[in-house]
Amino acid sequence: MAQWGDEEMDDSYSWRDRVFTGGGFGLSFSRTFDFVSVSPIVGYRINPKLAAGFGVQYQYSRYKIFNPDLTTHNYGGSVFTRYNFYGPLFLHAEYEYLNYEFPITSTDSERRGYNSVLGGGGFFQPIGRNAGFFISVLYNFTYQEPRANDFFPYDSPWVIRAGITEGY
């Protein structure tokens, strides 16, 4: 598996052999805030080094600092490409749309849509024959520092992700 990404891919690979799934799942609970995130992906290996795909995401947040608690729901989608350039190392480019809800007061929130262009790289470690662990560090090229009374879904231009994929 050390040479992953360098194997030959010929016509005998069916579309099922080229499809992979994966994504992320996150949980965070505290006395003041609860957070749940689900972000599945589906992709297609165009050749041994190049893949493309799409993902969806959903985030649930509960702010316990308000009385009563305030809940928000964020959702969005993305398209991405990934190129394995050397062994387990890859380059990643992605466009993401996120519809984000910000708490304003205990009874009021504001919803806005955000477009992000992300790029960077990562590391992929196979786990068995058809699965693997990945970690990526991406830079949000469309990130803006928040101005007074403004909101953004990311508090930094850097986005760090980790997860497990199946079939890749």
N, C-alpha and C positions, 0 to 999 in steps of 0.2 A: 503494500500500500504506500510505500515511501514515494513511489513515482506516480502517484495519483494525478490524473489529468494528462498523462503522456501516452496512455493506451490508445490503440487504434480503435476507431469507430467506423464500422462499415455498414453496408446496406442490411446486414443481418440484424442490426439493432432496430427493434420495432419502436413505435412511438411510445409504448408503455415502458420500454427500457430507458427512454430518454426523459420521462417525466419524473419530477421529484416534488416532494412536499416537505413542509417544515413550518418554522415560525417561532414565535416567542409567547411566553406566558409569564405574567408578573403579578406578585401580590405584595402588599405592604399594609400593615395594620399598626395603629398606635392609638393613644388616648384621644388624639385630636384629629386624626385623618385616616381614612381607609382608601385603598387604591387597588383595583383589579384591572389587568390589561390582558387582552387576547389578540394575537396578530398572526394568523396563519398565512402561509405563502404556497404558491404552486408555480413550478418552473419547468422549463424544457431545455435539455442539453442540446444545443445546436450542433456542437462538435465536442471533442474531449476537453477543450479548454474554455469554450464560450457557452454561457447559458443566459437565458432571459426568463422573466416571469412577472407575476403580479402578486400583490398581497392586499389584505384588508386588515383593518384594526378597529378595535373597540376598547374604550377605557371608561371605567366607572370610578367615580370619586365621591366620597362622603366626607363632608367637612363637619366635624363634631364641635367646632368652636362656635357654631351658631346654635341658637335655640329657637325653633327646632333645627335638627341637622339639615344641612343643604346637600343635595346630591346633584352631580353633573354627569353628563354622558357625552363623550367625544368619539368621533368615528371618522374614518377616512379610508383611503386606498393609495396604492403606489404601483409603479412599474419599475423594473430594475434590470440591469445587465451585470454579469459577473464574468471576469476573465482570469483564469488561473495562469499566471505568468511564470511561476517557478515553484515546483513541488507543492507544498501546502499553502503557499501564499497566493492571494488573489487581489485583483482590483475590482471595485464595486462602484457603479453609478446608479442613481435613483432619482425619480421624480415622485414627490409625495404631496397629496392633498389631505389636509386635516381640518375637519369642522370641529372647532374647539369652543367649549362653554366655560366662561370665567365667572366665578362667584363675585358678586358686587356687594350684596348685603345678605342678611339671613333669609330673605324671601325673593331676592332678585339676582339674576345672572344675565350675562351677555354672551351671545354666540357669534363667532366670526369664522370665516374660512381662510386657511393659510396654504400657500403653495411653497414647497421647499425643493431645492435642487441639492442633492447630497452626493458627495464623492469621497472616496478613500480606499482603504484596503483592509485586508484581514488575513486570518489564519484558519485553515480547515484541518481537522484531525479526524480521520476515519475511525468509526467505532463499529467493528464487525464488517460484514460484507456490503451492506446497503445503507448504512447510516453514518452520520458524523456530527461532530461538535464544531461550531464555528464561533469566532469572535471577530468583530469588525470595529474599526474606528473610522467614522465618517465626518466630513466637514460640511456644514450647511452653508452653501455659498450665498443663499438668500437671507441669512440671519441678519436681523437688525436689533441694535440695542433699544430696549423699550424707552420711550419718552414718558414724561409725566402723564398719568391717566391713560396709558396705553398698555396693551397686553400682548404677549406672544406665548405660544405653546412650549417653546424651548427657552431655557434660561442661559444657554451657551451655544455657540456655533458648533461645538463638538457633540457628536452623538455616538455613544458606545452601545453596541448590541452584542448579545451572545444567545445561542440557541442550538437546537438539534434539528438536523434535516434527515429525511428518509428518502432513499433512492438516488442520492447525489453522490 
